[in-house]
Amino acid sequence: MRIFKLAGAVCAAFALAAGAAKAETFSFVAVGDTAYNPPADYAVYEALIGRINRAKPAFTIHVGDTWGAEPCTEDQHRKILDWFAKYDHPVVYTPGDNEWADCRKAEVLEAYHRYMGGKATPEDLQLLLPLRGLDAGMTSAGYDDPIGSLNLIRKVFFSQARSVGGRTMPLVRQPDVSPTFKETSENTRWEKGGVVFATVSVPGSSNGFLIADEARAAEAVARNRANVDWIKSTFAEAKAKNAKAVVIALQAGMFLDADGGDFTNKALNGGREGPFHWIVLAIRDLGGQFGKPVLLINGDFHDFVVDRPFMVSQGEAKPPLYANITRLQVYGAPELKAVKVGVDTETPWVFSFEPLYN
């Protein structure tokens, strides 16, 4: 009788061990470029949030552009915070260019809305036309304190080491672990189920690099030094913890449908030595060295894409380089849709993708 009890105990122990060793499977949602056309988009966006809530993700990642062309005021940012509260789970947000890098003066926005609605006045055209072309590119005319808006974002969304959303979760912010970079609280990191997740502050509109404004140029240099350090730190963390995969989320669409030569599979937006070069180089080289699945998530281009833009062929005799890095580009207005990402670290590919919409 004792033999049978011992055998049963051994079997139970093995069962517990097997259960502990089994990787956690879960899902999260990626979304971006939402509610560009208020108030018409609000009902659609609210319905999308309801659909996301019904999918019961562990969390949602919003890759920026929370509005189209609105004033970059604290009140506007807090309205977005209220929208995030409609998600019944944690939301991790990384800012888009519309929320700060592209901030325009109120009179410019009003003229732009009338122009887009086919109701522009001669005065509107007189205001808008000088903001385009060579001369406009050499000035900051029409902009409304983008750096101030970035600081507002940090105050409203990142003053605490937690996500936003109807339910929150702890995050690690870059200044919490890297005193050299005290400003970039929007660079965050967290872990779930053996996967390391990170957001990186990379907006569209040339990643904030402008030659027309010395203060903005200095901000872009400092922020992107921090970004590269955060990417390095993220892969170091993943290696130290023997993570099964890494996810990096940012706003900018960094790739174009053109040949990237021997650098990447697709051409870089802005060119090989352009504003996204060092971000792509860091993800490419460190992701390649990591060797396990890496997922890059971006918005900005308003088109659903799953591809491998980093992958470089070595010919038929050798496996391609950087084939372990997949890119998910999310939908965007006017297609207010989201993507559910399944995570199963017991599979070689780890990530799967399912569109979500009503």
Residue pairs with C-beta under 8 A, 6 or more apart in sequence:
22 346
23 193
23 194
23 244
23 344
23 345
23 346
24 192
24 193
24 194
24 345
25 193
25 342
25 343
25 344
25 345
25 346
26 57
26 58
26 192
26 193
26 343
27 55
27 56
27 57
27 58
27 340
27 341
27 342
27 343
28 57
28 58
28 59
28 60
28 61
28 340
28 341
28 343
29 52
29 55
29 57
29 59
29 60
29 61
29 338
29 339
29 340
29 341
29 356
30 60
30 61
30 63
30 249
30 297
30 328
30 330
30 338
30 339
30 341
31 48
31 52
31 60
31 61
31 62
31 63
31 330
31 331
31 337
31 338
31 339
32 62
32 63
32 64
32 65
32 96
32 251
32 298
32 299
32 300
32 330
32 331
32 332
33 64
33 65
33 96
33 299
33 300
33 302
33 330
33 331
33 332
33 333
34 41
34 45
34 48
34 62
34 65
34 66
34 332
34 333
34 336
35 41
35 42
35 44
35 45
35 66
35 67
35 68
35 83
35 333
35 336
36 65
36 67
36 68
36 69
36 332
36 333
36 334
37 68
37 333
37 334
38 67
38 70
41 333
41 334
41 336
44 336
44 358
45 83
45 336
46 86
47 358
48 336
48 337
48 338
48 356
48 357
48 358
49 83
49 86
49 87
51 338
51 356
51 357
51 358
52 60
52 87
52 338
52 356
53 87
53 88
53 89
55 340
55 356
56 89
57 89
57 340
58 89
58 90
58 192
59 89
59 90
59 91
59 92
59 163
59 165
59 169
59 192
60 87
60 89
60 90
60 91
60 92
60 165
60 338
61 91
61 92
61 93
61 94
61 197
61 199
61 249
61 297
62 84
62 91
62 92
62 93
62 94
63 94
63 96
63 249
63 250
63 251
63 297
63 298
63 299
63 300
63 330
64 93
64 94
64 95
64 96
64 97
64 98
64 99
64 203
64 251
64 299
64 300
65 96
65 97
65 98
65 99
65 204
65 251
65 299
65 300
65 332
66 80
66 83
66 93
66 96
66 98
66 99
67 76
67 80
67 98
67 99
68 98
68 333
69 98
69 104
69 109
69 112
69 113
70 76
70 98
70 109
71 103
71 106
71 109
71 144
72 99
72 100
72 103
72 144
72 145
72 146
72 148
72 149
72 152
73 152
74 152
74 155
74 156
77 99
77 149
77 152
77 153
77 156
77 157
78 156
80 99
81 156
81 157
81 164
84 91
84 93
84 164
84 165
84 166
85 164
85 165
85 166
86 166
87 165
87 166
88 165
88 166
88 167
89 165
89 166
89 167
90 163
90 164
90 165
90 167
90 168
90 169
91 163
91 164
91 165
92 163
92 164
92 171
92 188
92 190
92 197
92 199
92 249
93 157
93 163
93 164
93 199
94 186
94 199
94 200
94 201
94 249
94 250
94 251
95 150
95 153
95 157
95 186
95 201
95 203
95 251
96 203
96 204
96 251
96 299
96 300
97 203
97 204
97 205
97 208
97 251
97 252
97 300
99 149
99 153
100 146
100 147
100 149
100 150
100 152
100 153
100 203
101 146
101 150
101 203
101 204
101 205
101 208
102 146
102 205
103 143
103 144
103 145
103 146
103 149
104 112
104 142
104 143
104 144
105 142
105 143
105 144
106 144
107 127
108 127
108 128
108 131
108 142
108 144
111 120
111 121
111 123
111 124
111 127
111 128
112 128
114 120
114 121
114 124
115 124
115 125
115 128
120 128
130 136
130 141
131 141
131 142
136 142
137 212
138 211
138 212
139 212
140 210
140 212
140 213
140 216
143 213
146 208
146 216
147 215
147 216
147 219
150 219
153 186
154 183
154 185
154 186
157 164
157 186
158 173
158 185
158 186
158 188
159 185
161 170
161 171
161 172
161 173
161 176
162 168
162 169
162 170
162 171
163 169
163 170
163 171
163 190
169 190
170 190
171 188
171 189
171 190
172 188
172 189
172 190
173 185
173 186
173 187
173 188
174 181
174 184
174 185
174 187
174 188
174 189
174 226
174 229
174 230
174 233
175 181
175 182
175 183
175 184
175 185
177 233
178 226
178 229
178 230
178 233
180 229
181 187
181 225
181 226
181 229
181 230
183 222
183 223
183 226
184 201
184 223
184 226
184 227
184 230
186 199
186 201
187 198
187 199
187 200
187 201
187 226
187 227
187 230
188 198
188 199
189 196
189 197
189 198
189 199
189 230
189 233
189 234
189 237
190 197
191 197
191 241
191 243
192 343
193 244
193 343
193 345
194 243
194 244
194 245
194 345
195 243
195 244
195 245
195 246
195 247
195 343
195 345
195 350
196 234
196 237
196 238
196 241
196 243
196 245
196 246
196 247
197 246
197 247
197 248
197 249
198 230
198 231
198 234
198 246
198 247
198 248
198 249
199 248
199 249
199 250
200 227
200 230
200 231
200 248
200 249
200 250
200 279
201 223
201 226
201 227
201 250
202 224
202 227
202 250
202 251
202 252
202 254
202 276
202 279
203 251
203 252
204 251
204 252
204 253
204 300
206 270
206 274
206 275
207 220
207 224
207 252
207 270
207 275
207 276
207 279
208 216
208 219
208 220
208 223
208 275
209 216
209 217
209 220
209 275
210 216
210 217
210 220
211 217
220 275
224 278
224 279
227 278
227 279
227 282
228 278
228 279
228 282
231 248
231 279
231 282
231 283
231 286
232 282
232 286
234 246
234 248
235 246
235 286
235 287
235 289
235 290
237 243
238 246
238 290
239 290
243 292
244 292
244 293
244 345
244 350
245 292
245 293
245 294
245 295
245 343
245 345
245 350
245 351
246 287
246 290
246 292
246 293
246 294
246 295
247 294
247 295
247 296
247 297
248 283
248 294
248 295
248 296
248 297
249 296
249 297
249 298
250 279
250 296
250 297
250 298
251 298
251 299
251 300
252 269
252 276
252 298
252 300
253 269
253 298
253 299
253 300
253 301
253 329
254 268
254 269
254 276
254 279
254 280
254 298
255 264
255 266
255 267
255 268
255 269
255 309
255 327
256 266
256 267
256 268
256 269
257 266
257 267
258 266
258 267
259 266
259 267
260 266
260 267
260 268
260 309
260 312
261 267
261 272
262 312
263 272
263 312
264 280
264 284
264 309
264 310
264 311
264 312
264 322
265 308
265 309
265 310
265 311
265 312
266 307
266 309
268 274
268 276
268 277
268 280
269 276
270 276
270 277
271 277
280 310
283 294
283 296
283 310
283 325
284 310
284 322
284 325
287 294
287 310
287 322
287 324
287 325
288 310
288 321
288 322
288 324
288 325
290 324
291 324
292 324
292 350
293 324
293 326
293 348
293 349
293 350
293 351
294 324
294 325
294 326
295 325
295 326
295 327
295 328
295 341
295 350
295 351
296 325
296 326
296 327
296 328
297 327
297 328
297 329
297 330
298 327
298 328
298 329
298 330
299 329
299 330
299 332
300 329
300 332
301 329
301 332
302 331
302 332
302 333
302 335
303 329
303 331
303 332
304 329
304 330
304 331
304 335
304 337
304 339
304 355
305 327
305 328
305 329
306 326
306 327
306 328
306 329
306 353
307 326
307 327
308 322
308 323
308 325
308 326
308 327
309 327
310 322
310 325
310 327
311 320
311 321
311 322
311 323
311 325
312 320
312 321
312 322
313 320
314 320
314 321
326 351
328 339
328 341
328 351
328 353
330 338
330 339
331 337
331 338
331 339
331 355
331 357
335 357
336 357
337 355
337 356
337 357
338 355
338 356
338 357
339 353
339 354
339 355
339 356
340 353
340 354
340 355
340 356
341 351
341 352
341 353
341 354
342 351
342 352
342 353
342 354
343 350
343 351
344 350
344 352
